[in-house]
Structures are given as structure tokens and as C-alpha cells.
Amino acid sequence: MIFESSIHLSVFSFDALRTLRFAFRQKLAWRRGIPRLIHEEKQHLFSYLDAKESRELEETEMSLRERYRLDAFAQASSVIDYRDNLSLLAALVELEEFLELPEKKISSLDIGSKNWNYVYGLKQFLKYACHGDGRQIDLCGVEVDGYGVYRDLYSRCDHAQAYVEQANGDGDRVEYRVDDFVTSHYGKMDIVTLFYPFLLEEALRSWGLPRRYFQPRNLLAKALSLLDVRGALIVTNQTGLEAERLNSHLEALNALVVAQVPMRFKLVHYWEQTHDRVISLIQKS
């Protein structure tokens, strides 16, 4: 009984510490400015693979670059950021046949955007997917913990603003907010994205958020409520277990899983850690 009580006390203490640290980050709201994004040459992008696989992925990269007009991004990005965007694009393409997107303009919300280093690829997909001829994009990214400070002394929000500046243009509107999505108001959306939401409590703890932010069903319900009549929710999960939890929540919410596809790509150097990832397309039933 004493041992059990000490475990509960320890769990409470760790959550109290995370709560205190999170509150400090929010109160400080650290902003140093907008960091300068680095450019790296894109030769030998997939040198971590053998020659045959590397050549195959180079063809994939060229196809994605041409189709989603990534030339400007390829010429002004780090290798890691470029690969991350390619990997996301490749996953989103798997869902394209199930999507029905407006011809002229899309309103989209990305929940849990972190530092948003993938915003360029996400915006370009929304712009040109489903035979889009350069539709206008209104894209908002929201992150509850946007003031975490990196080793370079820039905040997560600072880095996100740099990527926003890079993605803006062509008549599009891209913005990033530090906000609690669940308690805030947003209008109707054509596409809502949730990349790697916290569906297991240990994932939330490892990120350093207070336990009160572990509300997976409320999060999904709010996301679904924003969808327009033909809108779609796109969710990625790190593991099959997370995908199972997702399906359980969606069943309780009476939502329809239109497609669920493994994300087995080797477009990032840490591909061995991603073999269990899943991407899902969901609609209101």
C-alpha cells in the first residue's frame, strides 16, 4: 500500500514539474527573432542507402519535385528539411485518390505543428493535389507548446516563422499560432491535419506537456467538428498501436475511416525508425 502510494506521488510530482515548466515557457513567451534558414546542396540525397535504392529514390524525388513545384524549396533548404518534406509528400500522395478538393481555394488547419519545418511540402500538396492548377491556400498551423527554446536560443515559434516566410507567396496565406486548439475557436475547414498526435500518454510525457493536455478523443472530436461538408481529416501515427487507438476513438465518434495506409518510405535517413508509421484519411460519417 505504501509502495503504491509512493508511485502515485511520483507520477503526480513529475506532472507537477512538467506543468510548472510549461507555465514558465508560456509566461516567458521567448522570441529571439527569425533565424536564417540554411541551404545545403542536394546531391547524393540518399547516400545512406545502397546504390540501387538510392537511384530509385532519386527518381521519386525528381517526380515529387516536378509535380509539386519544389525547385525553390530545394534551392533554399537543409538536406534534413528537404527529406522530411519529401517523406510527408509521399505519404499524402497515397491518399490523393480518396480526396475531393475544391478547385479554387482551400482552407486548412494543421494541429500540433511543432516547428513546422514541413509546411512547404504540406502547402504544395494542398495547392496541386487532385489535378489542382495552383489553387489558393489559406493554411494555419497551431502549436500549444510553441515557446520551447532550442540550442541556438531561438524558440520553436521563431523557427516556425522562418518556415512560414519561406512558404508564403503565390497569393497564399500561411500563418502559425501558439494556441490551445481544443479551447479555441476556428472556422470550417476543407482539410484538417494531425501529424503524430498524442494518442498514448507516454508520448505526451516525453514531449514535456502537463497531463491535462492528454485529451485524444476531445482533440479528434474538435478536429472533426471543423470539417466542411466534403472535408477530410488526415492523421499520421508513429506505430500500429497508435493507429489502433485512433480507430477506437473514431469508432466512438462515429467517424468514417476512408483509407489507412502504411508509410513505408526510405526518404529520410532515420527510415528504420519509421517502418511502423500509418497515415489515415477520415471523414464525418
Secondary structure by P-SEA (a helix, b strand, c coil): caaaaaaaaaaaaaaaaaaaaaaaaaaacccccbbbbbbbbcccccccccaaaaaaaaaaaaaaaaaacaaaaaacccaaaaaaaaaaaaaaaaacccbbbbccbbbbbbcccccccaaaaaaaaaaccccccccccbbbbbbccccccccccccaaaaaaaaaaaacccccccccccccccccccccccbbbbccccccaaaaaaaccccccccaaaaaaaaaaaccccbbbbbbbccaaaaaaaaaaaaaacccccbbbbccccccccccccccbbbbbbccc
